[in-house]
Amino acid sequence: MADNKTQIPYDILIDILSRLPGKSLARSRSACKHWRDIIDHDSNFLALRRARHPPFTVASLSQTCGVHLYAFDDKKNAFTKTDDNFACDAIRSTHTVLPSCGGLICCYGERHVLVLNPSTSDRRHLPSSATTIIGCGFGYSPSLNSHKAVRFVEHPCGIPCEVFTLGTDSWRPVEEPSEQLIIFNHHQPVCVDGKIYWIGINRRGRLPRIVGFNLETERFMAVDGPMWLTRLGVNVDHLDLRVLEARLCVVKRMPSDVRGVKAEGRQRVEVWVMVSEGIWRERYAFGLKGMYQQTPEIVWGMKAVVREGRRFYLCEASRWGVAEGCLGRVGVGGFGEFVMGLEGILNAGDDKVGFNVVKLLEFEDGGDDGDSDGLVEYVVIEEESLSPLRRHGGVSTN
């Protein structure tokens, strides 16, 4: 055993380890049991690493290409591929990948759930289900310092719900949501402050509701949304939950009205943020050309809203076919130095590959829309449709 005088002090050790890139961290984990325990379980190290490394998003290529991780760098204003060398053959195109949480990725298929750690390349296959999984959620509880997965499975007499705590060996049944609430499994759940949220409906009135699951108490709850959420005529398919600035937000999509007439092929998007329990504030409102089945990704495991003066930028995931092996530099709307660091992610020979690529949307009062440079096909924002939210912000209270 090494002499204590030669051991690295704890504070210095976690400071060094927290700065390492993924591949180096994975090698360090194999150096000794003490380092492995710190990397896997030490809350001080995990908090320090999360603070120093930007959150990431997952870009899924074809089924044979696996997945890759991309991070947003605030200083560079760019998306860059991480050097974690995280190639997970276990994730397939048939899997649903949930938003990353606390540095981990969770995905699920028809009967199994998989949790992955990009920093260490570890993976954990959770015990399989005997019946089809129809929905899943994944989150982190700061109070418990633990990750938990929640799954809903098919059953003739209802939709049983089970929870799995990482570090244990089995799923545990929990009380189902109130019979008055139905969770829509095709909506992505999000995790905020130790709670997982889904879009649901009230069974009695068929009105949209937000359904929460407290990871500490393991109980479901109905969450008061903006006042307009429970009005008749709100289409649940036009709602999405996101996380913006560490707060729960609802993204609402609807056809735009132009001088009282619904505009064909145009869409208005509103982003409402829950500033405190039962109090919601409209943060953004803008118009889009074209109707989209999915709302632009305000935040999906990464910081995707960038402010620069009077401009702000949002990102969305889109399908795009590429024949070349790289994307190169992207110049958008007078912000030509915004580099999408996606060079080299394709190496599939001469075949065209369909994959998820981050697109840029630009919004600016009084600015030019800008022309596409041909590298990326992006949505043009109607200048007059951007609400001046720095002078006005709607508030909804219950």
Summary of the structure (lengths in Angstrom):
residues: 398
radius of gyration: 22.2
end to end distance: 62.6
largest distance: 79.2
contacts: 1165
relative contact order: 0.10
helix: 13%
strand: 41%
